[in-house]
Amino acid sequence: MQISGASHSIPGQPRRIVLIGSTGSIGTQALEVVDGAPHLFRVVALSAGGGNLELLARQAVHTGAQAVGIAAGDGAELQRLIKELAGAAGIVGYQPEIITGADASTRIAEVEADVVLNGITGSIGLAPTLAALKSGAILALANKESLIVGGSLVKAAAREGQIVPVDSEHSAIAQCLRAGSAAEVDRLILTASGGPFRGKSREQLHDVSPRDALAHPTWDMGLMVTTNSASLVNKGLEVIEAHLLFDIPLDRIDVVVHPQSVVHSMVQFVDGSVIAQASPPDMRLPIALGMGWPERVPGAARPCDWTKATSWTFEPLDVTAFPAVDLAKGAAKQGSTFPAVFNASNEEAVVAFHAGRIRFTDIVDTIEAVLSEHSGSSLLSVESVLDAEKWARARTHERLAMSSL
């Protein structure tokens, strides 16, 4: 699934953007990019979980989106807030279509657009991802879980170049791949900050607290992604994503620890050359690239300051303290519904950790145990993925019930 250079917008017209997960970290930063380049982008639809109706209403009024979706919450209250805010802003007659229900994001993804940015977290993003691909729009994918759990389903639904990655690591790889042909690629090298627990042994990780796990040194993310970064589960998921996005075998995808998070990933070519993408950590850059690909968006993020002395360091990954990457590779090699089980089990274990029910090291140990009991599915489908996730969540809860601090 190579990333092409095709553009799908009408020349001279802003690209029509649908934002899935508009009130989250990715969505709010995407709106900053849109605000900075109104000649390039125009938001036509928004969706969110529904936990922050006032913010969603403000986004709707600000962008003039024609459709707004919420998975949960009061549609009438959202409509009231939009009317109130529009009136306060002197906007007359603005009444977007309000879509509510569990499938709201999927229906919003079907709105006619040039680009659908899927920025929600978790495997609930699978249905919106498939809907966006079916619509024919470019899919700017920040919801890595939908590709990971959907695997061949998502790849089969996508035409060549239709998916553009928004994860900083995969955006970096897509940029680096421009330096050579597919046949010239030797390895993909994903960088990891190492999170808040870099350098700690497995024994030292036993007693770290949820607060410690959320103290990421570089990125400001939500609870799930930040915890996944601390355990390096996130990096394991990113390895699977890179494998699926770029059609590179798992044994040719490496992870290296880079605490400064300035080099976002690298591609090693067959002649020994390594091409790296570097920029200060700022998600607005890969978001802008995802929405504007293959063109770059001027001023999307600040560049490195070469007038100041700096040092970048690289360290090998401690697979004993952080076994999640190897575990994820194993799940990907087994294929079928194993990646879905890996992801679902992790999500439940992370919640249990933050509830004080298990230790930090129990997260990955639980995933491994649940994976060992999974038999996979002979046919990958949306139904088999959902069934596997349901089983994994239930089995994880059963195992967690037997765990004690």
C-alpha positions as CSV (number, residue, x, y, z in Angstrom):
1,M,0.0,0.0,0.0
2,Q,2.4,2.7,-1.2
3,I,1.6,6.3,-0.8
4,S,1.1,8.0,-4.1
5,G,1.4,11.7,-5.1
6,A,-2.1,12.0,-6.5
7,S,-4.1,15.1,-5.6
8,H,-7.9,14.8,-5.5
9,S,-9.0,18.4,-4.9
10,I,-10.3,20.7,-7.6
11,P,-7.5,23.1,-8.7
12,G,-7.9,26.5,-7.2
13,Q,-10.5,25.4,-4.7
14,P,-9.9,24.6,-1.0
15,R,-10.0,20.9,-0.1
16,R,-13.2,19.8,1.6
17,I,-12.3,18.3,4.9
18,V,-14.3,15.9,7.2
19,L,-12.9,15.7,10.8
20,I,-13.7,12.6,12.7
21,G,-12.9,13.2,16.4
22,S,-12.8,16.9,16.1
23,T,-12.8,17.7,19.8
24,G,-9.8,15.5,20.5
25,S,-6.1,16.3,20.3
26,I,-5.8,15.5,16.6
27,G,-9.0,17.2,15.7
28,T,-8.3,20.5,17.5
29,Q,-4.8,20.7,16.0
30,A,-6.3,20.0,12.6
31,L,-8.6,23.0,13.0
32,E,-5.6,25.1,13.8
33,V,-4.0,24.0,10.5
34,V,-7.3,24.8,8.7
35,D,-7.4,28.3,10.3
36,G,-3.9,28.9,9.2
37,A,-4.6,28.0,5.6
38,P,-8.2,28.8,4.7
39,H,-7.2,29.0,1.0
40,L,-6.2,25.4,1.1
41,F,-8.8,23.7,3.4
42,R,-12.5,24.0,4.2
43,V,-14.2,21.9,6.9
44,V,-17.5,20.5,5.7
45,A,-18.4,18.0,8.5
46,L,-17.4,17.2,12.1
47,S,-18.0,14.4,14.5
48,A,-17.0,13.7,18.1
49,G,-17.9,11.4,20.9
50,G,-20.2,13.9,22.5
51,G,-18.4,14.5,25.8
52,N,-17.8,18.2,25.1
53,L,-20.8,19.5,23.3
54,E,-19.9,23.2,23.8
55,L,-16.5,22.8,22.1
56,L,-18.1,20.9,19.3
57,A,-20.8,23.6,18.9
58,R,-18.1,26.2,18.8
59,Q,-16.2,24.3,16.1
60,A,-19.3,23.9,14.1
61,V,-20.1,27.6,14.2
62,H,-16.5,28.6,13.5
63,T,-16.2,26.3,10.5
64,G,-19.7,26.4,9.1
65,A,-19.7,22.6,8.8
66,Q,-22.8,21.4,7.0
67,A,-23.1,18.2,9.2
68,V,-22.2,17.6,12.8
69,G,-22.2,14.1,14.5
70,I,-22.1,12.9,18.1
71,A,-21.9,9.2,19.1
72,A,-23.5,9.9,22.5
73,G,-25.2,12.9,24.0
74,D,-28.2,15.1,23.4
75,G,-28.7,16.2,19.8
76,A,-31.2,18.8,20.7
77,E,-28.8,20.3,23.3
78,L,-26.1,20.4,20.6
79,Q,-28.5,22.1,18.2
80,R,-29.4,24.6,20.9
81,L,-25.8,25.4,21.6
82,I,-25.1,25.9,18.0
83,K,-28.0,28.3,17.5
84,E,-27.0,30.2,20.6
85,L,-23.4,30.6,19.6
86,A,-24.2,31.4,16.0
87,G,-26.6,34.1,17.2
88,A,-23.9,35.6,19.5
89,A,-21.5,35.7,16.5
90,G,-24.1,37.4,14.3
91,I,-24.5,34.4,12.0
92,V,-28.0,34.1,10.7
93,G,-29.7,30.9,9.5
94,Y,-26.9,28.5,10.3
95,Q,-28.5,25.1,10.9
96,P,-26.2,22.1,10.2
97,E,-27.6,18.6,10.0
98,I,-27.2,16.9,13.4
99,I,-26.4,13.2,13.3
100,T,-26.6,11.2,16.5
101,G,-26.0,7.6,17.6
102,A,-23.2,5.0,17.7
103,D,-22.8,5.2,13.9
104,A,-22.6,9.0,13.8
105,S,-18.9,9.1,12.9
106,T,-19.4,6.5,10.2
107,R,-22.2,8.5,8.6
108,I,-20.2,11.7,8.9
109,A,-17.3,9.9,7.1
110,E,-19.7,9.4,4.1
111,V,-20.2,13.1,3.6
112,E,-18.9,14.2,0.2
113,A,-15.3,15.5,0.7
114,D,-11.8,15.5,-0.6
115,V,-10.2,14.3,2.6
116,V,-11.5,12.5,5.7
117,L,-9.2,12.9,8.7
118,N,-9.9,10.0,11.2
119,G,-8.5,11.3,14.5
120,I,-10.4,9.2,17.0
121,T,-8.7,6.7,19.3
122,G,-9.3,3.0,19.3
123,S,-10.8,0.3,17.1
124,I,-14.1,2.1,17.0
125,G,-12.5,3.9,14.2
126,L,-12.7,0.9,11.9
127,A,-16.2,1.6,10.6
128,P,-15.5,5.3,9.8
129,T,-12.2,4.3,8.1
130,L,-14.1,1.8,5.8
131,A,-16.8,4.4,5.1
132,A,-14.3,7.0,4.2
133,L,-12.5,4.6,1.8
134,K,-15.8,3.6,0.2
135,S,-16.7,7.3,-0.3
136,G,-13.6,7.7,-2.5
137,A,-12.1,10.5,-0.3
138,I,-8.4,10.5,0.7
139,L,-8.2,9.1,4.2
140,A,-5.8,11.0,6.4
141,L,-5.3,8.3,9.0
142,A,-4.5,9.1,12.6
143,N,-6.6,6.2,13.9
144,K,-3.9,3.5,13.6
145,E,-6.1,1.0,15.4
146,S,-8.6,0.7,12.5
147,L,-5.8,-0.3,10.1
148,I,-4.3,-2.7,12.6
149,V,-7.4,-4.5,13.5
150,G,-8.9,-4.3,10.0
151,G,-5.7,-5.4,8.3
152,S,-6.5,-6.9,4.9
153,L,-10.1,-5.6,5.1
154,V,-8.8,-2.0,5.1
155,K,-6.1,-2.7,2.5
156,A,-8.7,-4.3,0.2
157,A,-11.0,-1.3,0.5
158,A,-8.3,1.2,-0.3
159,R,-7.2,2.1,-3.8
160,E,-3.5,2.8,-4.4
161,G,-2.4,5.9,-2.5
162,Q,-5.8,6.5,-0.9
163,I,-4.5,6.3,2.7
164,V,-2.1,9.0,3.9
165,P,-0.7,8.4,7.4
166,V,-0.9,11.1,10.1
167,D,1.1,9.4,12.8
168,S,4.3,11.4,13.0
169,E,6.4,8.2,12.5
170,H,4.5,7.0,9.4
171,S,4.3,10.5,8.0
172,A,8.1,10.7,8.3
173,I,8.5,7.4,6.5
174,A,6.2,8.5,3.7
175,Q,8.4,11.6,3.3
176,C,11.6,9.6,3.4
177,L,10.4,7.1,0.9
178,R,10.4,9.8,-1.7
179,A,14.1,9.5,-1.8
180,G,14.1,6.2,-3.6
181,S,12.1,3.5,-5.3
182,A,10.3,0.7,-3.5
183,A,12.9,-1.8,-4.7
184,E,15.7,0.3,-3.1
185,V,14.2,0.2,0.4
186,D,16.2,-2.0,2.9
187,R,14.6,-1.2,6.2
188,L,12.2,1.1,8.0
189,I,13.4,2.5,11.3
190,L,10.8,3.8,13.7
191,T,12.0,6.1,16.4
192,A,10.6,6.0,20.0
193,S,11.0,8.6,22.6
194,G,11.3,5.9,25.3
195,G,8.5,7.6,27.2
196,P,8.7,8.5,30.9
197,F,10.3,5.2,31.8
198,R,13.3,5.1,29.5
199,G,16.2,3.4,31.1
200,K,14.2,1.7,33.8
201,S,14.5,-2.1,34.3
202,R,11.5,-4.4,34.3
203,E,11.8,-4.6,38.1
204,Q,11.7,-0.8,38.5
205,L,8.5,-0.7,36.4
206,H,6.6,-2.9,38.8
207,D,5.6,0.0,41.1
208,V,5.3,3.0,38.8
209,S,2.0,4.8,39.2
210,P,-0.6,5.9,36.6
211,R,0.5,9.5,37.2
212,D,4.1,8.5,36.4
213,A,2.8,6.8,33.2
214,L,1.1,10.0,32.0
215,A,4.2,12.1,32.5
216,H,5.4,11.8,28.9
217,P,8.5,13.9,28.3
218,T,7.6,15.1,24.7
219,W,4.0,14.6,23.6
220,D,0.7,15.8,25.0
221,M,-1.8,13.0,24.3
222,G,-4.8,11.4,25.8
223,L,-4.8,8.8,28.6
224,M,-4.8,5.7,26.4
225,V,-2.1,6.8,23.9
226,T,0.1,8.3,26.6
227,T,0.0,5.1,28.6
228,N,0.6,3.1,25.4
229,S,3.7,5.2,24.8
230,A,4.9,4.5,28.3
231,S,4.6,0.7,27.8
232,L,5.7,0.9,24.2
233,V,2.5,-0.8,23.2
234,N,2.0,2.2,20.9
235,K,5.3,1.5,19.2
236,G,4.2,-2.1,18.7
237,L,1.0,-0.9,17.1
238,E,3.0,1.5,14.9
239,V,5.2,-1.4,13.7
240,I,2.1,-3.3,12.6
241,E,0.8,-0.1,10.9
242,A,4.1,0.5,9.1
243,H,4.0,-3.1,7.9
244,L,0.5,-2.7,6.5
245,L,1.0,0.8,5.1
246,F,4.2,0.3,3.3
247,D,4.2,-3.4,2.5
248,I,7.6,-4.0,4.3
249,P,8.1,-7.4,6.0
250,L,8.0,-7.2,9.8
251,D,11.6,-8.4,10.1
252,R,12.7,-5.4,8.1
253,I,11.1,-2.9,10.5
254,D,13.2,-1.8,13.5
255,V,12.7,0.4,16.5
256,V,15.3,2.7,18.0
257,V,15.0,4.9,21.0
258,H,15.5,8.6,20.3
259,P,14.7,10.7,23.4
260,Q,14.7,14.1,21.8
261,S,11.8,13.1,19.4
262,V,13.2,15.3,16.6
263,V,14.0,12.6,14.1
264,H,10.5,11.1,13.6
265,S,11.6,8.0,11.7
266,M,14.0,6.9,9.0
267,V,14.3,4.7,5.9
268,Q,17.5,2.8,5.2
269,F,18.2,2.0,1.5
270,V,20.0,-0.9,0.0
271,D,23.2,1.2,-0.7
272,G,23.5,1.9,3.0
273,S,22.1,5.4,2.9
274,V,19.7,6.4,5.6
275,I,17.2,9.2,5.0
276,A,15.6,10.8,8.1
277,Q,12.8,13.3,8.6
278,A,13.5,15.8,11.4
279,S,11.4,18.6,12.9
280,P,10.6,19.7,16.4
281,P,7.8,17.6,17.9
282,D,4.5,19.1,16.6
283,M,1.6,17.1,15.3
284,R,0.4,20.0,13.2
285,L,3.1,19.1,10.6
286,P,2.0,15.5,9.9
287,I,-1.7,16.6,10.2
288,A,-1.1,19.3,7.5
289,L,0.7,16.8,5.3
290,G,-2.1,14.3,5.7
291,M,-4.7,16.8,4.6
292,G,-2.6,18.4,1.9
293,W,-0.6,15.4,0.5
294,P,1.4,15.5,-1.6
295,E,1.8,19.2,-1.2
296,R,3.3,20.8,1.9
297,V,1.5,23.5,3.8
298,P,3.7,26.6,4.4
299,G,4.1,27.5,8.0
300,A,2.3,24.4,9.3
301,A,4.9,24.0,12.1
302,R,8.2,25.6,13.1
303,P,11.5,24.1,11.8
304,C,14.6,23.2,13.8
305,D,16.7,26.1,15.0
306,W,20.1,25.5,13.5
307,T,21.6,28.6,15.3
308,K,21.5,26.7,18.6
309,A,23.8,23.8,19.6
310,T,21.9,20.6,20.1
311,S,22.5,16.9,20.4
312,W,20.4,14.0,19.1
313,T,21.0,10.5,20.6
314,F,19.9,7.0,19.6
315,E,19.7,3.9,21.9
316,P,18.7,0.3,21.3
317,L,15.4,-0.8,22.6
318,D,15.5,-2.7,25.8
319,V,13.2,-5.6,24.8
320,T,13.4,-7.2,28.3
321,A,11.9,-4.2,30.1
322,F,9.6,-3.3,27.1
323,P,8.5,-6.6,25.4
324,A,5.5,-5.0,23.7
325,V,7.1,-4.4,20.3
326,D,8.2,-8.0,19.9
327,L,4.7,-9.2,21.1
328,A,3.0,-6.9,18.6
329,K,5.3,-8.3,15.8
330,G,4.3,-11.8,16.8
331,A,0.6,-10.9,16.7
332,A,1.0,-9.4,13.2
333,K,2.9,-12.5,12.0
334,Q,0.0,-14.7,13.1
335,G,-2.3,-12.3,11.3
336,S,-6.1,-12.9,11.2
337,T,-7.7,-11.4,14.3
338,F,-4.6,-11.6,16.5
339,P,-3.8,-7.8,16.1
340,A,-7.4,-7.0,17.1
341,V,-7.0,-9.2,20.2
342,F,-3.7,-7.5,21.0
343,N,-5.3,-4.0,20.8
344,A,-8.5,-4.8,22.6
345,S,-6.8,-6.6,25.5
346,N,-4.4,-3.7,25.9
347,E,-7.3,-1.2,26.0
348,E,-9.0,-3.0,28.9
349,A,-5.7,-3.6,30.7
350,V,-4.8,0.1,30.5
351,V,-8.2,1.1,32.0
352,A,-7.6,-1.4,34.9
353,F,-4.1,0.0,35.5
354,H,-5.5,3.5,35.8
355,A,-8.2,2.2,38.1
356,G,-5.5,0.9,40.4
357,R,-6.4,-2.7,39.9
358,I,-3.2,-4.0,38.3
359,R,0.5,-3.1,38.1
360,F,2.0,-1.4,35.1
361,T,3.9,-4.5,34.0
362,D,0.6,-6.5,34.2
363,I,-0.6,-4.6,31.1
364,V,1.7,-6.3,28.6
365,D,1.7,-9.6,30.6
366,T,-2.1,-9.7,30.3
367,I,-2.0,-9.1,26.5
368,E,0.5,-11.9,26.1
369,A,-1.6,-14.3,28.1
370,V,-4.8,-13.5,26.2
371,L,-3.0,-13.8,22.9
372,S,-1.8,-17.2,23.9
373,E,-5.4,-18.4,24.3
374,H,-6.7,-17.0,21.0
375,S,-7.2,-19.3,18.1
376,G,-7.8,-16.7,15.4
377,S,-10.4,-16.6,12.6
378,S,-10.2,-18.4,9.3
379,L,-11.9,-15.5,7.5
380,L,-11.3,-11.8,8.4
381,S,-14.4,-9.7,8.3
382,V,-15.9,-6.9,10.3
383,E,-17.9,-9.4,12.2
384,S,-14.9,-11.6,13.0
385,V,-12.9,-8.6,14.2
386,L,-15.8,-7.5,16.4
387,D,-16.2,-11.0,17.8
388,A,-12.5,-11.3,18.5
389,E,-12.5,-8.0,20.3
390,K,-15.5,-8.9,22.4
391,W,-13.8,-12.2,23.3
392,A,-10.5,-10.5,24.1
393,R,-12.1,-7.9,26.3
394,A,-14.1,-10.5,28.2
395,R,-11.1,-12.8,28.6
396,T,-9.0,-9.8,29.7
397,H,-11.5,-8.9,32.4
398,E,-11.5,-12.5,33.6
399,R,-7.7,-12.6,33.9
400,L,-7.7,-9.2,35.6
401,A,-10.2,-10.4,38.1
402,M,-7.6,-13.0,39.2
403,S,-4.9,-10.4,39.4
404,S,-4.0,-8.5,42.6
405,L,-1.7,-5.8,43.5
